[in-house]
């Protein structure tokens, strides 16, 4: 049965009326379809309509969640329901682990009931109705009130809404409630046990209820199959998420832009391979990546019927800025993307200008540090198969004639009519890092975190990638960039130098061309006012098949006085 479900991405217009009342009116490109749910059992079942939506308010500029998530449903879940708290897909991607809780489940029954969220064999969810609901003035006011945000602020473009469909169902006789992301994580922990009982719900209709048409907030758009059972890795990376954007909200991902990589960087380019039929070791699939004329292959890929898997190649970007076209082909199944346009950029092009003792900035006011989209945790899985032997005796009865008597003899033979059992190896990667800002050794009157303006500072960034995956799956962090308050954390920045590569990588400022002693430092402005001098550092390019890991860092020194205080006049 064909399902055609597109992302809940709404561009909600904010209208100011003549009586200064603000409304959130919506318009969006969205579609969906229906799908059969199969038959349940007394111990494992789901009733259509037992669904809801987890709503999380997200800062449109930083991608950081604001306040607690809220679960909306028309139902009254069981008091003893097993759930996983109020954790969003963003938080899971940033490393929050799955933590089951019994009872104490907090939810809201909206005054205006939710439309059907999850399609079933008995009826399809109307995406137009969902769109009108969540882009309505009433929904925006309800969410603003429940989260504790002023309605005017919610719809002025500073925030976006992250939507995640929720299913309430019985599994092994226990009432449970979870999002698609939680279901995939739980199934990984249970080694596929949830999928084996509830696949049509947890790995088909629930995750395909919402997904992105355009990448946003660090989540990738889904261009794969809009029907059929989905793998855990596909759900964790792509599915079970929608985004509502209001007027003037900045897009965290440019529309129709190429993937952006840095020069001289080892990266992983990944797509999803799906199959409507079994791909087994007798005839495995091979995926070929042609990266600007250089060919990479991933072979011996096996996938169960109606499943999918992330496939990838690991390669090093060119040493100069350019555009690279990547084409992808597969001998079996179908790919989420066949052509990827990559933009290779050089970040070492905007170092700060030479500071001088006469620099002034009397009107300087510190600004808040930025916070780029970060992803510190990723998980993915790879299928493998093992032959399941099943011997069957094939009879071949023949008459044995002995003249006046005879008898039947079975001259049959054994035949192995077995099959392949499929399993998954689940991998994960977690990125941590620290930034340590300290006065440069050439600052004569500095002590620990205290120094005078006009002298240099050092930044030592230590990164650590911990992963259960083979080296062919991952890279350590490779790029670190620092931004400074005197430039409002923009305009100029410093690309740090890697002094120790690998999964436990170390970075420092490059030798400053304006330093008399060639110090690895950044000079603070002589005019910088007393107080904290905070440096923002963004660490990125730790790659996995589930995407790039990155992390926001910051540290500071205390400024008190200037280098002029260290000057003195001596007699000739």
N, C-alpha and C positions, 0 to 999 in steps of 0.2 A: 504494500500500500504506500502510495507516494505521499510523503510529508513535505511541506514547504514552509519552513519556519524561519523567519528572519528576526534580527535583533530588535529589542526595544530601545531604539535610540531616538529620543524625541527632542526637537528643538522647540522649547516652550517659550512663547513670546510673552513679555511682561507689558501690560497695557495700563496706563495711568488715566483714569476717568476724570471727568470734570468735577467730581466730588472727592478727588484724591484717593479713591479706593484702588488698591493694586490687585490685579488678577493675573493668574498664571494660565494662559491659554496655550494649547498644544497643537502641534502639527508634526507628523513624522512619517517616515517610510518604513513600514513594518508589515509582515504577513505571517501566517502560520497555517497549520493543517492538523489533521487528526491521525491517530494511529491506534491499532489494536493493542489491547493490553494482555491478551492471553487469559488463561483461567487461573484463579488462585486456589488456595487450599485453606483448610480450617486454621492452620498455623501460620500461613504466609499469604496475606491478602491486602488489597487496597480497594477502597470504594471511591469511585470518581466523585470529585467535589471536595475530598479531604485534602485540600491544598491551601497554600498561602504564599506570601511574599515577604522575604526579609529585606528591609529598606535600611540602607546605610547612607548617611550624609557624608560627602567627600569634598574636601577643599579642592576647587577646580585647578588651582595653580600648583599646589604641592602634591596632590594625590593622597593626602593624609586623611584618615577617617576623623570625623567630628562627632563627639558624643558616642552613645551606645546605639547599636543597631536595634531595630524594632521589628518584630514578627507580627504581620497582620494576617488574620484568617477569619472566615465566617463561622468556623467550627469551634467546639469546646474540646480541646485535646484532653485525653485521660490524665488524671492527677498524678498517676505513676509513670507517665511517659518518659522514655529514655531519649535524651536530646544532648546537644553538645554546646549549650550556652548560646551567647549572641556573638558569634565570631564571623566576620565577613571574609569573602574570598581574598580581599586585599591582605587581611591579617594572616590568613593561612599562607599566602604566598610570601609573606615576610617572616615566616618561621614559626607561627603559632601552631602548636601541636593539637591533635584531636583529643578532647577530654570529655568522656561521657558523664552525664549527670542524670540521676533518677529523680523525677518530680521537680517541683519548684520551677516549672516552665512558665515564663512570663510571655504573654501575648496580648494583642489588642483585637477586639472585634469592632471593626469600623462601623460607624452609624450608617454610612452608605455602603452596603455589602460589596465585597470584591467580585469582579467577574470571574468566570471559570479561568483558571490559570494553566492547568495541565490537561491536555487532550486525552481522550480515551476512546475505546471502541464505541462507547455509547454517545459520544458527542465531542466535537472539536472546540477548542478555545478560540474565541474571536479576538484576533490581535488588534483589530480596530477598536473593539470595546475596551481592551486593556489599555490601549494608547489613550483613549479619551479619559479613562479613569485616572491614570497616573499623571496626566498633563492637566488635569482639571484644577480649577481654583480651590475646590473643596479638598482634594487630596493634598495639595501643597499646604493648605492651612492646617490640615490634620497632622501632617508630618512635622511641620514647623512647631506646632504646639506640643507634640509628643516628644520631640527631640530637645525642645527648649531653645529654639532659634527664632528670632524675630522673622515673621513672614516676609517682610520687605527685604530683609537680608538674604533669606533663602533663595528668592527668585530674582535677585539683582545681578546674577552672573558669577557670583563668587563661589557657588557650590554646585555640585552635581549629585544626583541620586543613583546609588548602586542598587539594583534590584536583583534578587536571587529567589527563584521559585522554590517552595518548600513542599514536601509531601509528608503526610501523616499516614502511617500504615502499620500493619502487624507483621512482625518478622519473628519466626520461631515462637509464636504465641505471645510475643512482647510488643506492646505499642511503642512505636518509635517515630520521631520527627527529625527530618534532616534536609539540608539543601543538596543539590546535585554534587557540589564539591565535597561535602561531608560524606555523602554516600560513596563516592569514589575512594576517599581516604579510608573509610571504614571497611570497604571491600578489600582494599590492599592489606589492612591489618588482619582480616579474616581469611586471607588467601583465596579470595574468590567465592566465599560462601554466600555472601549477600547476593551477588550477581546470579548465582546458580538458582536462587529461589525467586528473586524479584526483578529479573533482568529487564522485562518490558517497561517496568516503572522506573527503576533506579538508573538504568543504563540506556534508556531510550526516551520515553516521553518526558521525564523530569528534566534531564539535561538539555533536550532539544526544545524545551518550552521557551528558552531565551538564549540568544547568543548574539555576538556583535557583527554588524555588517562592516563597520569601520573600527580600526584599532583605536583604543582610547584608555586612558588611566592605566597604561601598562599592560592591558589585556589585548591579545591578538584577535583580529577578525577571523570568523570561521567561514571558509568557502568550500568545505567538504560536504559530504552527504547530509541531506536534511531528513533522512529516515534511517531506520535500522539501529541495531545495537551498537553502542559506542564503548571504546576501551576506557579504562581508568585514566590513562595518560592524556587521552584526547579531552575527556571531561575536565580534568584538572587544568589543562592549558587553555581550552577554548570555550567550554559550554557552561550553561547554567548561570548566565549573567546578562543583564541588560543595563543600560545607562540612560538616565534622563538628564538632558542639559537644558539650562534656562538661557534666556537672552544674554548675549555678550559673553557667555562662558567660554573661556579659552579651550581650544582642543589640545590635549596633551600629545596627540599624534597628528602631524600634518596630513591632510587628505591627499591621496594619490601621490604620496612621496615615496622615494626609494628607501630601502633599509639603509641605515647609516652605520658605517664601520669606520674605525680609525686606521691610519696608515701603519704599516709594519706590525700588524696585530694578528695573532692567531685567533680565529673565530670559528663558530659552528653555525652553519646554515641548515635549518631543519624544515621539513614539511611533513605532512601526514599521509601515509599510504593506507588506503582502505580497500576492502575486498568483499564482494557479495558471495564469494565461494571460498572454499578452504584452499589455502596455500601451504603445502606441507613439505617436509624435507625431500620427498621424492622428486619434487619439481619446485624448488624455492624461487622466490622473487629476487631480482636484482634492481637496484635503483642507481641511476647514473646522474651525477651532477657535472655539468660542463660549466666551469667557472672561468669565463673570459678565455676560453680555448684550452684550458687545462682540465683533464677529466679525472673525477673521483668516483669510486663505486662503493656501494654498500651491498653486500651479497648475502646469500643464505638466509633470507628473510622469510619467516613463516608466520602466518596469520590464520586464526580460525575463521570460519564462515561468518560473514556479517560483522567483522571486527576491523580494527585499525591499529596502527602503530606509528609512532614518530620515527622518521628516518632522517639521516643527516650526513653531512660531510664536514671534515675539519680541515681548514686551509688558512694560509697566511695572506693577508691583504698586501697590495703593492706598496712601494715606498713613496709613491707620489699620489697626489689627489687626482681622482678620475672616477668615471662611472663604469661599473662592471655589470654585465648582464649574465645571469645565472639561469641556465635551462636545466630542467629536471625531467627525467623519463623513467618509466618503470616497465619491466617485462611482464608484470602481472598486476592486477588491481588498478586502482585509479588514485591520483594524487590530489592533494588539496590545492597545490599550485604547480604550474609547469614553467613559469617564467618569473624570476625575481630580479628586480633592478636595484643594485646596490650602489650607494654613493660613498666613496672613500674620501675622508676629510683629514686634514692636518690640524691638530689643536695647538700646535706650537707656533702660532702666528700672531698672538696678541700679548706678548710680555709687557709688563709695565714700563713706562718711559723712565729715563734717568732722573732720580729725585735730586733736588738741589737744596741748599741751605736757605735759599730765598723763597721757596715755595710757600704759598699762603692759601688758606681756604676758610675765611672768617665766617662764612655762612654754613659751614658743615653741620649736618645733623645725621646721626647714625640711622641706618635703615635696618629693618629686620632681615635676618639671614634667609636666603631662599631654601627651598627643600625640593630637590628634583625627585622625580618618580624613582623609587627604589624597589628592588626585589632581592631579598637576601636568602631566599630558600626556594628550591625547585625539586620536583620529583617527576620521574618518568619511568616507563616500564618497557621491557623488550620481551616479545613472545619467544618461546622455544617449545619444541614438541618431542615427545617420546612415544615410541611404538608400543601399543598395548596388544600383546599377543593373545589371540583367541583361536585355539585350534578346534577345527570342526572335521569330523570324520565324514568323508564322502564315500558312500557305499557303492560297490560295483559287484552286484550279485551275479554269479555265473554257475550254471549247472555242470556238475561233475558227473559224467556218465561212466558207470562201471558195468556196463552190459545189462544184466537183469536188474540192476539196481543203481541208484545214483543219489546225489545230494547237492544242495546248494552251498556254494562257497562265496564268502564276501571278500573279494579281492580289492577292496577299497583302499583308500589312502587318506592321510591326514592333510588338511589344508589350513594354513594360517589365514583366517579371515578377520584379522585384527584391524585396528584403527589407530590413529594418532590421538593421544591425549595432549592438550595444550596447557602450558603453564606460563607464568610471567615472572621475570626477574625485575624486581622493583628497586630503583636506585634513587638516591637523593643527594643533594649538595647544599651546603650551608656556608654563607660567606660572613665573616666577621672582620672588623678592622678597627684600628685606633689611630688617631692623629695626635701628635705631641708637639705643641708649639712652645718653643723655648727661646730666650734671648741668645743671640749669637755670642760666641766666645770672645769676639772682638768688641763687645759692649763692655767698657771698663768698669762701670758702676752698677751693673746688673746683678741681681741675686734671685735665683730660682725663677719665679714667674714675674718678677718686678724689673722694670727697666724704664729708661727715659726714651722719649720719642726721638726719631732721627737715626737710631741704630738699627741693626739688622736682627731678624728673627730666623730661626730654623724650624723646619717642619719635618718630622720623621713619621711616616705612615707605615704601619705594620698591618699586613693583611693575612688572613688565614682561611683557606678553603678546605672544608672537611667534606669528604664525599665517600660513598660506598661504591662508586662506579669505577670502571677501568679508565685508564688514562686517555683512551681514545674517545671518551665521552665528555671530557671536561678540560678546562684550562684554568689556571690561577688568574687572579686580578692582574691586569696589565697596564691600566691607565689610571692616573691620579691627577686631578686638576684642583688647584687652590684659587680661591677668589677672595678679594680683600675689601674691607669696609670703606676705604677712601675712594674706591671706584664704584660704590654701591653694589658690590658683588657682581659686577658686569663690566663691560668695555674692555678691561684688561684682566689677564689671569696668568698663572704659571703652571706649565705642564711639568710635573715632577719627573725625576730621573729614577729608573728602576736600578737599585743597587744590589738587589738579591731577588732573583726570579723564582718561579715555581709556585706551588700552592701556599707556601709561607713566604710571601714576597714582601720586600721592603722598598720604600720610595723616599727620596729626599729632594729638596730643591736642587736645581742645577746650579753650577757655579755662576754667580752673578757677574755679568760683564762690567758692571759699574763698581765692583768691589776691588779695592786696592790689593787686597790679599787673595782674591779669587774665592771668597767664601761662598758656601752654598746657602745663601740667605736671601731674604726679601727685606728691603729697607722700609721701615715705617716712616711716614711723613713727619717731618720735624714739627709741623703745625698740629699734629693730631692731639686732641684734647685729653686731659687726664681721664682715666677710667679703663675699662676693658677694651682691648683691641682684639676682636674676634675674627678668626679666619675660618671660612667655610671651605670644606674639601669634599670633592665628589670622587668616589672610587668606583670604577666600572671595568667592563671587559673581562669579567669572569664568566666564561661561556659554558652552557650545558645544552643538551638537545631540547630542553624545555625553555630555552631563552637565556638571555644575559642576566647575570646577577650584578647588583650594584648597591652602594650604600652611601648614605649621607653622614659626614663627619664634621666636627667643629672643635676648636680649642682656642685658647686665648692667652695673652699676657696682660699684665696690669701696667698701664702707662702712668707715670708720675714725673712730671717735669720734662725737660728736653735736653738734648745734647749741649745746648748753650750753657746749661748749668754746670757742665764739666769744664768749661773753658775758664782760664784765668790769665791775667796779664802779668808778665814777669818783667822786671827791670832789665835793661840792656847791660 
